[in-house]
Amino acid sequence: MKRILGLFIAALMLLSFPRAMNAGASDGRPSRFYATFLQNWLCRDWTEDQWREEFDAAREAGFQAVILQSVCDIVRGEASGEPQDPAGYPDTSAFCMYPSAIPALSGAYRSSQNGGDALALALTAAQETGMKLWIGTVSDDLWWKYGWGMPQPDGDSSYFEEWSADNAALSASLVTEIWERYGREFDGQIGGFYYVNEIWNLDAACHGTDGGLYSECIGGNIRQTIRAIENACPDKPLLISPFYNPDLSIPAQYTAFLTDLIEAAQFRPIDIYAGQDGGGAERSPAVIREWALAQKQAAEGRMRFWINCESFQADLTPKPIEALRADYAATADLAECVILFSWEHYYRGTELDAAFKEFAGECLRGDVNGDGVLSVTDAVMLQKWLLCMGELTQPETADLLPDGKIDILDLALVKHALLHP
């Protein structure tokens, strides 16, 4: 008893004296969002000056990286017959942002306005501005239009499986070719690769009526891209961004499907699961958190877990900042990192841009662990720091008083804020 009392008194004595912040603390306000998506239909014709302007503006808005959603688009017209017949899409066209030598992309249109190599210009501008560029591989409309034929057992194949195999080979080839062309010069600018096909809680897979074949098929597709990355640039992560529809399954069923898919794909610990939060479909913060928890359970211990916060509404208009704030707060404490879809497409140059930048850059008082929310975790971290038993991730938020020092009074204010939100 005396030992416990002595330790308690010693702790109080330590807390009575302020501690100076580390010299290495951040000298600027951190941003809530690491990266924003950019679709190539907007930027495929950009010059190097336009790319530089984009990166400068994104950095000013608080982003460290831009995710180029796809470097190659295959656009299908309407099917003239059955949607399962690949020959039934007579108006198919392809666009590639660099001069690819892959046979499947032979004749793919490239813009003449920027010399036909927009990817090189983007990477050069990223290098000049100190930004990262994440590179999406191939976007093919057939992911959505083909009809989703059920994978077949016993060696038989469905039209979806055949397409999936072709898509996997093309995606892997793009990774290999991109790294061979640009990797040596732009290693420091390429943040990683993005898997373009958007997975969701397929009802057959979540209810188990497919016998686990969808997770094997889609997982096998992803695995080829991962193998290509491992062979070319093993330190680069692969980022995926699935979504969910609450009408198709319950969250626990999605957890089971994703667990099987993640195992089938053989994701690595450096790869990233960045679930779409569902805010664009105007899900409530409670629903957003419930489904994020279900997805995190599947990724836990297998992949890094991020959140992809949606900045649009169901009618595809920009989301009000207060709604964005509520959606962000619903999951920020669950994620290692938060990305946005998409500042460029929904906020940049609009009347909401200044409010977005203020929200993205504001430093939440007392959020010493930098997860975007004030919680008991912050109080514990601050108390340990005052006892010289740990560090603060975001020390510039700790001086709540403010009086130029961090001490027991700041800790008391954190605890008061938690008790009286």
N, C-alpha and C positions, 0 to 999 in steps of 0.2 A: 504494500500500500504506500509506504514512504517513497519507494522508487517511482511509482506511477505519479505521485504528487510532485516529486522533484522534477520529473520530465515535463509535467504540465507547467510548472513555474518557469522552467528554463525556456519552454516554448513561448510563454507569454513575454518573457524578457526579450527574446529574439524579435517577437512581433512588435515590440515597442520601438524598435529602431528601423528607420527606412533603409531600403537597399537601393543602390544605384542600378540603373539599367545597364545591360551589357553594351559595350562599345560597338558590338557587331549587330545591334538591333536594326530593324528596317528603318531607313531614313525617309520613307514615303508611305502613303496610305496603301494598304493592299487592296486588291480588287476581289470582289466576290466570285468573278467568273474568269476561268483560265483561258478559254478559247471560244470562238464563235464559228458557226458553219457558214460556208459560202458555196452556193451552187454554181456549176460551171456555165450554165446558160447566160449568167450575168457577166462573167469575167473572161469568157473564151476569146474575146477580141481585144482585150486590154493590152496596152503598150506597157513597157517597163515603167514609165512615169506614172501610169495609172495604178500599177501594182504597188509602187512605192507609196503613192498617196493612200492607197487602201491600208497598207501595213502601218503607216504613220498614224492614220486616223484610228485604227483598231487599238494601237498601243495607247493613244491618248484616251481612249474609252476604257482602258484598264486591262485589255487582253494581252496575253503573252504569245498567243498562237492563233492561227486561222486554220480551220479544217476544210480543205477543198473536198467537197462531198464526193465528187467523182472526176477522174481525169479522162474518162471515156464514157460516152453515152450512146446506147443503142435504142433508137426511138422507133416504135412500131406504130403503124397506122391501125385502122380497124380491120379485124379479121374478115376476110371475104367468105369464109366458110366456118368450119368448126374451130373454136379457139385453141384446140389441142394440136392443130396442124401447123407446124412452123412455116410451111409454104403458103399458108393462108394469109400472110401479112405482106401484101405486095408493096406497101409504101415504107418499108423499113429503111432507115438511114442511120449512119453512124458518124460520130464526131469524136476525134481524139485531139487532146490539147498539145500533143508533141508528135513528131514524125515517127510513128511506130513501124517496126519491121515485122510485127506479128501477122502471119497470113490472114487470120480472121478479121484483121482490121485493114486489110488492103483496100485502098481507095477511100478510107475514112476521111471525111472532110476536115481540113484544118484552115484556120483563118489566115488570109493573106495580109491582114492589117497589122499583124505582129510578127511576120516572118514564119508563121506556122509552128512556132515553138513557145506557146504561152507558158508552159511549165518551167522552161529555163528562165524566162523573164520573171516569173513569180518567185523562183528560188533565189535569183540574183537580188531581187528587191528585198526578200526576207533577210538575206545575208547583210545587205546594206543597212537595214533598219533594226537588226538584232532581234527579229521575230522568228518564230517557228512556223513551219508549214506541215500539216498532216495531209497525207495524200490518199484520197479514196480511189478505189480501182475502177470497176466497171458498173455502171447503172444500166440495167436491161429491163425494158418494160414488161418482158415476159414473166418476170417475177410476180407481177400483179395480174397480167392478162391471160396467162396460159391455162388457167382453170384448176391448177393444183391437183393433179391426179394423184391418188393415193399410192405411195410406194408399195411395191409388190414383194412378197416373200419368195423363197425358193428359186432365186436367180432370175426371175422374170423382172421386167422393168416397166415403169410407167413413163408417160411423156414428161412428167415432172422430173423424174430421176434422170432421164436422158438430157434434158435441158440443164439440170443441176450439175451434171458431170462436165458438160461443155463450159458452163459458166465458171466452174471451179478452175478448169484448165486455163481459161482466159485470164481470170483474176491472178492466178499464180504467175502466169507469163508476164503480166504487166508489172508485178512486183520485181521480178528478175530483171526485166528490161529497164525499168526506171532506175534501179540501183546501178546497173551497169553503165547507164548513160550519165547519171547525175550524182551517184553516191560519193565518189571520191572528192568531188569539188564541194558538195553541199551536205556532207554528213552532219555538220553542226546545225543545219537549218531544217532537216527532215526530222520532225518530231516522232513520226511513226506512220502507220498505214490505217486506213479506215475501211471496214467491211461494209459495203454499200447496202446489201440486201437486208431489209428490216424484218427481223423475226418478231412474231407476236404469239400470244397464247392460243395457237391453233386448237380448235375444239376437239378434233379427233386425237391429237397428241395429248392434250390435257386430260381427256376422259379415258385415254388408254385404248380406244377402239382401233388405233393403227398398229397396235402391237409393238410400239417403240420404233417403228420404221422411219417416222419423220425425223426424230432426233438423230438416227443413224445417217439418214440421207443428207440433211442439212449440216450435221456435224462433220460428215465426210467432205462436204463442199468447203467448209471453213478450214478444215485440216490441211487442204492443199495450199491455201494461202499462207498458213502458219509455217508449213514446211519450206515454202519459197523464201519467206522472211528469215527463217533459221539458216538457210543455205547462203543467203546474200548478206544479211545484216542482222545477226542474231540479237543485237542489243536494242533493236527497234520493236516497240510493242504494236500489237494489233488492237484496234478499238472497234467494238461493236455497240450498237445502240438500239436494242429492242423496245417495243412498246406493248401495250396491253389493252384489251377491251373487256371490261367487267361483265359484259353480257355473255361472254363465251365460256368462262370458267370461274372458279373461285381462286383466290391467290395461292392457296396451298397446292392446287393442281398445276399452276404455272411453275411453282418452285420445283416440283417433281420433274416436269418436262425440261426445264432449263438445266437442272442438275444432270440429267441424262445427256442433253445436248452438249453441255460444257465438257463432260467426260469424253463424249464421242469426238469432239473437235480437238481434244488434247491441248486446250489452252495452257499457256505458261503463266507463272505467277506475275510476270511483267505485263501480260495482256490485260485489257481494260474492258469491263462491263459498264457502260454508261447508259442506264435505262432512261428512256423518255418519261418525263414525270406525269404526262397526261393532262397538264394544265391547258394545253391547246384545245383539248376536248371539254374543257371547263369542268374537270373533276374537282371535287371539293378537296381542301387540304387534308382532311381525314382519310379520304380514299387514296389520295396521292401517297400518303405515308404508308398506308396499309400495303399497297402494291409494291412500293419501294422496299419495304421490309421483306416481302416475299422474294423479290429478286435478289436482294442482298444475301439472303439465306442460301440461295443457290450458288452465288459467286464466292461466298466467304471461304477463304483458305485456298481458293483455286485461281482467282483473278483479283485484280484491283477493282474497287467499286467506286464509280463516279455517278453523278446525276446529270442528265441532259434536260435542262430547264427550258420549257417552251415559252416563247415570247409572243405568241399569237393567240387569238380567240377562235372559237368554233367557226365564225364567219370569215376567218383568215384576215382579220384586221388586227393592228397592234394591240397587245394586251396592256391595260392600264398598269402603271407602275405599282400601285398598291396591291393589285391582284398578283403581279409578279413577285412582290415582296412576300405575300402570304404563301404562295406556292414554294418559293425558295425556302422559307422558314420551315415548311413541312418536312423537308428532307435533308437540309444542309448538314445537320449533325451526323447523318448516316454516311455521308460520302467523303472520300478523301479529297475530291475535287468536284467542282461544278462547271459545266460548259453550257452554252446557250445556243438555241436555235430560234431565231438568229438575229443578231444585232443589225447586220448589214441589210437584211431583207425586211425587217419590221421597225427598227428604231432609227437607224442612221438617216439624218437629214429630215426627220419628222419633228413635230412639235413636242414629242416625248423624249427626244434624244438627250436633252440636258437633264431631265429628271432621271433618265436611266443612268447616265454617267454619275449623277450624285448618289443614287442608290448603290451602284456597283462599287463606287470608291469610298463610300462612307465607312468609317471605322466604328464598329459597334462598341460602345463603352463597356468595358469589363469582359469583352470576348477575347481573353488572353490566349486561348488555344486556337483562335483563328478559324473556327468552323462555321461562323456566320450567325450563331445564336448564342444567347446568354443562358448558361445552364449550370447545374451543380458542378460539372466537370471544371468549369472556369474557376469556381470558388476553391476547389481542391488544388488546382494547379497553382493558383495565386498563393494559397497558404503554404504549399510546399516550397515555392520560390522564396517566400519570406523567411522560411526556416532553413534556407540554403540547401534544400533537398531536391531541387529540380530547376528547370528553365521555363521561361515563358515564350511561347511561339510568337505572340504578338504583344510585346511589352508596351507598345505605345498606347494601348487601350486601357492600361491598368491604373493610370492616375485619374481616378474618378473625381477627386475632390474639387478641382485640380489645384495642386499647390507645388508642383515641380518635383514631388517625390512620391514614392510608392511605399505605403506603410499599412498598419493595422486599420486605419480609418478607411482606406480604399477597400480593403477586404470587407469591412463592415457594410460599406455601401453596396458592394456586390451582393452580399447576403440579404440586405434589405430589399434590393431590386428583385431578388428571387422570391422572397416572401410576399412582396407587394407588387406583382407585375402590372 
